[in-house]
Amino acid sequence: MTSEFLQALSDRQDRDADLKLLQEAIGHESITGNESGFASFLKSRMDGLGLQTGSGDFLPGRLNVWGETKVAGAEAKRLLFVGHTDTVHVRGWQDNWSGKPQENPFSGALMDGHIWGRGACDLKGGICAALAGLRLLQSAGYQPAGGLSFAFIGDEESGEPGTGVSAGAHDLVKRIQAGEIAKPDFAVYVEPTKLDVYTAQIGFFIADVTITGKSAYFGTPELGTDALKATHAILEQIWAHEADLTAGPKHDLVGTSSVLVTDIRGGGYIAVPGECRFSLIRKLRPGEDLNEAVAALEAVIHAAPVADGITLQIDYPAGRDHRFGGSPVEIDRDHPDARLLARCVGDVLGSGGALGGAPYWSEMPFLVNEIGCPAVYCAPGDIALAHTFEERIEVESYLAAVRAFALFVAEYCGLEEAR
């Protein structure tokens, strides 16, 4: 597109309306398990943009929503913007900011060039930038000539009991496979990347390990079997495994594999500890196999020298696209659509749009592996602020994302005059 077109986008952008959209989105509390109100809000905004919309429960009382343009001809490519509607909790937020403008985590407070609130960057900023990008094209007198879709899904975040297993993503994939939602040819998942374009991401699994021995009075420890001593031996093996992983192969975008022990509990009485529990999270590089990584960890745990009478149980509570966890994934970093998106970001910002890898897990594997759709992460916002009391998004970056997404839609889908 020409510099005149870029200038037209800048001239036509309604900054106040774009900021209001994001503030209204933050105002719809959507902590995991309570996404439906926000999802309904997004459906109404897609209706207002003239999209053909749909909705359906991915679990009872929990809503996914989507919208799409209809185009003639099977040859037209289709672009999908997708993001999760749920956020993490806000426990402690109000106490942390008591008496400050950002005290209410759902107010969308505007302070010093940033909009504050839960979900501001993770990832309501990306969702709103995508929708506002279409509105911007319409304001400039255009509509996409090719296929354009949006899908907003719940249950991505972890942390609330009985939730966070990507139930919304599973449902989206099933509806695409059934033909209820048009299959995309390329997808942008709007996780925060500071507007870089991530073609790769890590995988992960969580393991909860329970070590059971036999408790006994401290004066007669010979009558017990010490679960804490066994845990010590197992942890030594795990930390040796960690050293092997971090000294091993390195992916140039996401680094080495690793394992991190995140929690340990045991004992508590004046007695031989009869049980101990710990949790760990294993990071996988693109190309690693989840089944093989799990088998390797279990071999390490079972190789630890523990006393007779010790029993072990290993549970995997965080199945996502895989029963043990979330798969790593990568597309060709020279994929032409990824390069096009990076160029559009660079054209708007004058810099940025670098190709990179996500140091986090999100739901790209559902798109790449289950429906064969190349996908990237790209959106405004800093992932380092997500899930914290500091969550906010820079206003100018968000507004630039609106223009960048509008430009990408124009380049990918082509344009025709709005009717």
C-alpha positions in Angstrom: 0.0 0.0 0.0 1.1 3.6 -0.7 2.2 6.1 1.8 -1.0 8.0 0.9 -3.0 5.0 2.1 -1.1 4.9 5.4 -1.7 8.6 5.9 -5.4 8.1 5.2 -5.6 5.5 7.9 -3.9 7.8 10.3 -6.2 10.7 9.4 -9.4 8.6 9.7 -8.5 6.9 13.0 -10.9 7.9 15.8 -8.5 7.7 18.7 -11.3 8.4 21.3 -13.5 5.7 19.9 -10.6 3.2 19.9 -9.6 4.0 23.5 -13.3 3.8 24.6 -13.6 0.3 23.0 -10.6 -0.9 25.0 -11.8 0.7 28.2 -15.3 -0.8 27.8 -13.7 -4.2 27.2 -11.7 -4.0 30.4 -14.9 -2.9 32.2 -16.4 -6.3 31.4 -14.9 -8.6 34.1 -14.0 -11.9 32.5 -11.9 -13.9 34.9 -11.7 -17.5 33.7 -15.1 -19.1 34.1 -17.0 -15.8 33.8 -16.2 -15.0 30.1 -19.7 -14.9 28.7 -20.5 -11.3 29.5 -17.4 -10.0 27.7 -18.0 -12.5 24.9 -21.5 -11.1 24.4 -20.1 -7.6 24.3 -17.7 -8.6 21.5 -20.4 -10.2 19.5 -22.4 -7.0 19.7 -19.4 -5.1 18.4 -19.0 -7.6 15.5 -22.7 -7.2 14.7 -22.1 -3.5 14.5 -19.3 -4.0 12.0 -21.6 -5.9 9.7 -20.1 -9.3 10.3 -22.1 -12.5 10.2 -21.8 -13.6 13.8 -22.4 -16.7 15.7 -22.0 -18.0 19.3 -22.1 -21.2 21.2 -21.3 -22.7 24.6 -18.0 -24.4 24.8 -19.0 -25.6 28.3 -22.4 -25.0 29.9 -23.0 -21.3 30.4 -19.6 -20.3 28.9 -19.6 -18.7 25.5 -17.4 -18.6 22.4 -18.3 -16.0 19.8 -17.2 -15.5 16.2 -17.8 -13.3 13.2 -16.9 -13.4 9.6 -17.3 -11.8 6.2 -18.8 -13.9 3.5 -17.0 -13.9 0.1 -17.9 -15.4 -3.2 -15.6 -18.0 -4.6 -13.7 -20.8 -3.0 -10.3 -19.3 -4.1 -10.5 -16.3 -1.7 -8.0 -16.6 1.2 -9.3 -16.1 4.7 -7.6 -14.4 7.6 -8.5 -15.1 11.2 -7.8 -12.9 14.2 -8.3 -15.0 17.4 -7.8 -14.4 21.1 -9.0 -15.5 24.5 -11.7 -13.7 26.4 -10.7 -14.7 29.9 -8.2 -13.0 32.2 -6.5 -14.1 35.4 -7.9 -13.1 38.8 -7.6 -9.7 40.5 -7.1 -10.9 44.1 -5.0 -8.3 45.9 -5.2 -5.7 43.1 -7.4 -3.2 45.0 -5.3 -3.4 48.2 -2.2 -2.9 46.2 -3.5 0.3 44.5 -5.7 1.6 47.3 -6.4 5.3 46.9 -4.7 5.4 43.4 -6.5 6.0 40.1 -6.0 2.4 39.0 -7.5 1.0 42.2 -10.4 -0.5 40.3 -9.0 -3.3 38.1 -11.9 -2.9 35.7 -12.0 0.9 35.3 -9.6 1.1 32.4 -7.9 4.1 34.0 -5.9 6.3 31.6 -2.7 7.5 33.3 0.5 8.8 31.9 -0.1 7.5 28.4 -1.2 4.0 29.5 -4.5 2.3 30.0 -4.6 0.2 33.2 -6.6 -2.8 34.2 -6.9 -6.6 34.2 -6.8 -7.8 30.6 -5.4 -4.5 29.3 -2.5 -6.3 27.6 -3.4 -9.9 28.1 -5.2 -9.7 25.8 -8.0 -7.3 25.4 -5.7 -4.8 23.8 -5.1 -7.2 20.9 -8.7 -8.1 20.5 -9.8 -4.5 20.4 -7.0 -3.5 18.1 -8.1 -6.2 15.6 -11.8 -5.1 15.7 -10.9 -1.4 15.6 -8.7 -2.1 12.6 -11.7 -3.3 10.6 -13.7 -0.3 11.8 -10.9 2.0 10.6 -11.0 0.5 7.1 -14.7 1.0 7.0 -14.3 4.6 8.1 -11.9 5.1 5.3 -14.6 3.8 2.8 -13.4 0.2 2.3 -14.2 -3.3 3.2 -12.1 -6.5 2.8 -12.4 -8.1 -0.6 -11.3 -11.5 0.7 -12.4 -13.5 3.8 -11.9 -12.0 7.2 -12.9 -13.8 10.5 -12.7 -13.2 14.2 -13.0 -15.8 17.0 -13.0 -15.0 20.7 -12.7 -18.0 22.9 -12.6 -18.8 26.7 -10.7 -20.9 29.1 -7.1 -20.1 28.1 -5.9 -18.9 31.5 -5.0 -21.1 34.4 -5.5 -20.5 38.1 -9.2 -20.9 38.8 -10.4 -24.3 40.1 -11.8 -26.6 37.4 -10.8 -24.3 34.5 -7.9 -23.4 32.2 -7.8 -26.5 29.9 -8.4 -24.6 26.6 -12.0 -25.9 26.4 -12.8 -22.9 24.2 -10.0 -23.7 21.7 -11.1 -27.3 21.6 -14.6 -26.1 20.7 -13.4 -23.7 18.1 -11.4 -26.4 16.3 -14.4 -28.8 16.3 -16.7 -26.1 14.8 -14.1 -25.3 12.1 -13.7 -29.0 11.3 -17.5 -29.4 11.1 -17.8 -26.4 8.7 -19.8 -24.3 11.1 -17.0 -21.7 11.1 -15.0 -21.0 7.9 -11.5 -22.5 7.9 -8.8 -19.8 7.9 -5.7 -19.8 5.7 -3.7 -17.8 8.1 -4.3 -16.7 11.7 -3.0 -14.0 14.1 -3.4 -14.9 17.7 -3.4 -11.6 19.6 -1.2 -12.5 22.6 1.0 -9.5 23.5 4.3 -9.3 21.7 5.1 -5.6 21.7 3.9 -5.9 18.0 6.7 -8.3 17.1 5.6 -11.4 15.1 6.2 -14.7 16.9 6.5 -17.7 14.6 7.5 -20.1 17.4 6.5 -20.9 20.9 7.5 -23.1 23.8 5.6 -26.2 25.0 5.1 -27.3 28.6 3.7 -29.8 31.0 3.1 -29.6 34.7 3.8 -32.6 37.0 2.5 -33.0 40.5 4.5 -35.6 42.3 3.4 -37.3 45.6 5.9 -39.2 47.6 4.4 -41.4 50.3 6.3 -43.2 53.1 5.2 -44.0 56.6 4.9 -41.5 59.5 6.3 -42.4 62.9 7.0 -40.8 66.3 10.2 -38.8 66.2 11.6 -40.8 69.1 11.3 -44.0 67.1 12.1 -43.0 63.6 13.2 -46.5 62.7 9.5 -47.4 62.6 8.8 -44.9 59.8 9.8 -44.4 56.2 10.9 -40.8 55.5 9.1 -39.3 52.6 11.1 -36.1 52.9 14.5 -37.9 52.5 13.1 -39.7 49.4 11.9 -36.3 48.0 15.4 -34.9 48.5 16.9 -37.8 46.5 14.3 -37.3 43.7 14.9 -33.5 43.6 18.7 -34.1 43.2 17.9 -36.3 40.2 15.6 -33.7 38.7 18.1 -30.8 39.2 20.7 -33.0 37.4 18.2 -33.5 34.6 17.7 -29.7 34.5 21.4 -29.2 34.1 21.4 -31.6 31.2 18.5 -29.8 29.5 19.9 -26.3 29.8 23.3 -27.5 28.5 21.6 -29.2 25.6 20.3 -28.0 22.2 19.2 -24.4 22.0 16.4 -23.0 19.8 17.5 -19.6 18.5 14.1 -18.0 19.2 13.0 -19.6 22.5 16.2 -20.9 24.1 16.9 -24.2 25.8 14.6 -26.7 27.4 14.3 -26.6 31.2 12.6 -27.9 34.2 11.6 -25.8 37.2 10.4 -27.1 40.6 7.7 -24.5 41.6 6.3 -25.8 44.9 7.0 -28.2 47.7 5.0 -29.3 50.8 5.7 -31.9 53.4 6.0 -32.8 57.1 4.5 -30.4 59.6 4.4 -32.6 62.6 7.0 -33.7 65.2 7.3 -37.0 63.4 8.9 -38.8 60.5 7.3 -37.1 57.4 4.9 -39.6 55.9 4.1 -37.7 52.7 5.7 -35.0 50.6 4.4 -33.3 47.5 6.1 -31.1 44.9 5.2 -29.6 41.5 7.3 -28.8 38.5 6.9 -27.3 35.1 8.9 -28.6 32.1 9.6 -26.3 29.1 9.9 -27.8 25.7 11.6 -26.4 22.6 9.9 -26.6 19.2 10.6 -30.0 17.8 10.5 -31.8 21.1 7.9 -34.5 21.6 5.7 -34.2 24.7 5.4 -38.0 25.2 9.1 -38.4 25.1 9.7 -35.5 27.5 7.3 -37.0 30.0 8.9 -40.4 29.7 12.3 -39.0 30.3 11.2 -37.1 33.4 9.5 -40.2 34.8 12.7 -42.3 34.2 14.7 -39.6 36.1 12.2 -39.7 39.1 12.1 -43.5 39.3 15.9 -43.8 39.1 16.3 -41.9 42.4 17.7 -44.0 45.2 14.8 -44.1 47.7 14.1 -46.4 50.7 12.0 -49.5 50.4 8.4 -48.7 51.2 8.3 -45.4 49.3 5.6 -45.1 46.7 5.3 -42.5 44.0 2.4 -40.9 42.1 2.8 -38.5 39.2 -0.2 -36.5 38.0 -0.4 -34.2 35.0 -3.1 -31.6 35.7 -2.6 -29.2 32.8 -3.6 -31.0 29.6 -4.2 -28.6 26.7 -3.9 -29.7 23.1 -2.1 -32.8 24.5 -3.2 -34.9 27.4 0.0 -34.1 29.3 0.2 -30.4 28.6 0.7 -27.9 25.7 2.7 -28.8 22.6 5.5 -26.6 21.3 4.9 -25.3 17.8 6.7 -23.5 15.0 6.0 -22.4 11.5 8.5 -21.4 8.8 9.8 -18.0 9.9 10.0 -17.1 6.2 6.3 -17.8 5.8 5.2 -15.0 3.4 2.1 -14.0 5.5 4.3 -13.8 8.6 6.7 -11.6 6.7 3.8 -9.5 5.4 2.5 -8.9 8.9 6.0 -7.9 10.1 6.3 -5.5 7.2 2.9 -3.9 7.9 3.9 -3.3 11.5 7.2 -1.8 10.4 5.5 0.4 7.9 3.2 1.8 10.6 5.7 2.2 13.3 8.8 3.0 11.3 10.4 0.1 13.1 9.3 -3.1 15.0 7.6 -6.1 13.6 10.7 -8.3 14.3 10.3 -12.0 13.9 10.7 -13.9 17.2 9.5 -16.6 19.5 7.1 -16.7 22.4 8.6 -17.5 25.8 5.1 -18.6 26.9 2.4 -21.1 25.8 -0.8 -20.2 24.3 -3.2 -21.8 21.9 -1.4 -21.6 18.5 -0.9 -25.4 18.4 -4.7 -25.9 18.0 -4.6 -23.9 14.8 -1.3 -25.2 13.4 -1.5 -28.9 14.3 -5.3 -29.6 14.4 -6.6 -27.6 11.4 -3.4 -27.1 9.5 -3.6 -23.3 9.6 -0.2 -21.3 9.8 -0.4 -18.9 12.7 1.6 -16.3 14.6 1.3 -14.3 17.7 1.2 -10.5 17.3 -0.4 -7.8 19.4 0.4 -4.7 21.4 1.4 -5.0 25.0 4.2 -6.5 27.1 3.8 -10.0 28.4 6.0 -9.2 31.4 3.1 -7.1 32.7 0.5 -9.7 32.3 -0.9 -11.4 35.4 0.6 -8.7 37.6 -0.7 -5.6 39.5 1.2 -3.6 36.9 -0.9 -4.7 33.9 -1.4 -1.9 31.5 -0.9 -1.1 27.8 0.7 1.9 26.2 -1.8 4.0 24.4 0.3 4.9 21.3 1.3 1.3 20.8 -2.3 0.2 21.0 -3.4 2.8 18.5 -0.5 1.9 16.2 -1.7 -1.7 16.3 -5.1 -0.6 15.1 -3.5 0.9 12.0 -1.1 -2.0 11.5 -3.9 -4.6 11.7 -6.0 -2.5 9.3 -3.0 -2.4 6.9 -2.4 -6.1 7.1 -6.1 -6.8 6.4 -5.9 -4.5 3.4 -2.7 -6.3 2.1 -3.9 -9.8 2.9 -7.6 -9.6 1.9 -7.5 -6.8 -0.6 -10.0 -4.0 -0.5 -13.2 -2.9 -2.2 -15.3 0.1 -1.7 -17.7 -0.2 1.2 -21.3 -0.5 0.1 
